[in-house]
Amino acid sequence: MNVIKTKQCSSCSVSFPCGDTPEGMKCWCNDFPPIFAPTDVVDCLCPDCFKKASRAKIEDYVATVTPENASDNKAKNLPPSSVLIEGIDYDIENGKQVFKAWYHLKRGYCCQEDCLHCPY
């Protein structure tokens, strides 16, 4: 039986739930792309710190992508996810959901719709 643990964030020291639930639900961190390994921390990060660290790592990676190398990017090889995360996959601009370059990279191709943040 899985048990929810309460942990303390290695970055900001806030307490947060960590782990799978007894009802079979996966931990909240499973919604994030599996690209971030917290090597600088002693233990887990809270949802806010984890999101910030993931976003920074993703933005660093996206900055290296050019139209010439976008088709051969590591994001498209990640396991598919139906969960979109605000600030990572999209932003809200003028009340509208605008996909970020990371979302387009995960899709793996250009849809030819002239998207604002298309890396292709």
N, C-alpha and C positions, 0 to 999 in steps of 0.2 A: 504494500500500500504506500503510495506516495504521500508525503506530508509537506505542507507549505512551511517553509522556514522563514524566520525573520532574521534579516542580516543588516549589517551596518555598512553603508556605502564607503568604499575605500577612498573616495575623493572628497565628499562633503559631509560624511558621518551621519547622514540621515538614516533612519531605520526604514526598511521596505520589505515586502513579501518576496520570497525567492523560491522557485521550485515548482514542480508539477503539483496539481491539486488531487485530492482523493477521488474526485469525479472524473479524472482522466484528462483534464485540461492541461495543456502545456504551459510552461512558464512564459511570461510576457516577453522575455528576451528572445524567444524562438521566432517572433515576428520580424526581427531585424535580420538584415543580410548577414550571412556567416563570414564576415570579412574582418571582424574586429576581435582581436585577442588582447585582453587587458594585461599586457606584459609588465606595465609600469605599476600595477596595483597589487595589493596583498590578496584581495578577494574580489567579490562582485561589485558592480557599480549599480546605483539606483537607476530607475528608468530615465530620469532627467540627465544624469551624468553620462549614462550609457548612450543615450540619443545624441548628446553633444559630441562625445568622443567618436561615435560612428559617423556622424555627419562630417566631422573634421577629416577623418580618414578617407571617406568617400570623396569629399571635395578635393583633397590632395590628389587622389587617383584621377578624378575627372579632369583636373588641370593638366594631366600628362597626355590626355587623349586628343588626337587631332583627327580631322576628316580622313587623313591617310591611314591611320591605324585604328580607327573606331570599329571597323568590321571585325577586327581580331582582338576584342577586348575580353577581359576575364569576367565581367559582369554577366554577360550572356550565358556563361556556363554555370551560374549559380542555380540551385534548385528553384523551380518556379514557386511563387508565393502569390496568394490572392489578397494579401494584406498590403495596403499602401500606407506609408507613414508620412504624415505631414512634416515637411522640413528635410526629408530625405528623398522621397519619390516625387513629391509635389509641394508647391507653395500656394497660398491663397493670395491672388493679386486682383485688386478691384472686385472682390467678391467671387472670383472665378478660380477654379482649380487649374493650375498651370504645371504641367509635368516638367520636372527637372531633367538635366542631361542624364543623371543616373538611371531614371526610369527608361529613357530611350535606349541607353546602353544595355539594360537588362533585356529589353525586347529583342535586341540583336540586329535590327535593320531599320532603315529609314522608310517611313510610311508614305513619303512624298506629299505630305500635307503641309509642308512649310512650317513645322512646329517651331516655336520661339527658341527653345533650348536644344534643338537637335544637334547632336555632335557629329552627324554624318556628313 
